[in-house]
């Protein structure tokens, strides 16, 4: 995958890539930095769900890292290049269909349903199991290199 393929697209941002980028301890850091800079410049649009917000906050809250928790909240709730969607009844029903069809875990099914219902072109993740979902193109971090 060529990173510029994201230009003028909508990319669903799964939890792991955001954590890797913010916490900076990943072999994918340079590629993620480029992607987030491109997003900041308006090259494409990130979308995600409130599930991502929930997932990124757990560890910082558990470890009393309030600055990190605030950084995540600030990025997801105020960044102009990221739109966050709440989980609705429509998404819950769609997620149930994906759970049944692909045997996904509930959070993953909700993420996939959010991406598809909101017309994301790509699903950026580090979970190779999500590549089984045929309704959207999943891109894992090793594919960015």
Secondary structure by P-SEA (a helix, b strand, c coil): ccccccccbbbbbccaaaaaaaaccccaaaaaaaaaaaaaaccbbbbbcaaaaaaaaaaaaaacaaaaaaaaaaaacccccbbbbcccaaaaaaaaaaaaaccccaaaaaaaaaaaaacccccccccccccccccbbbbcccccc
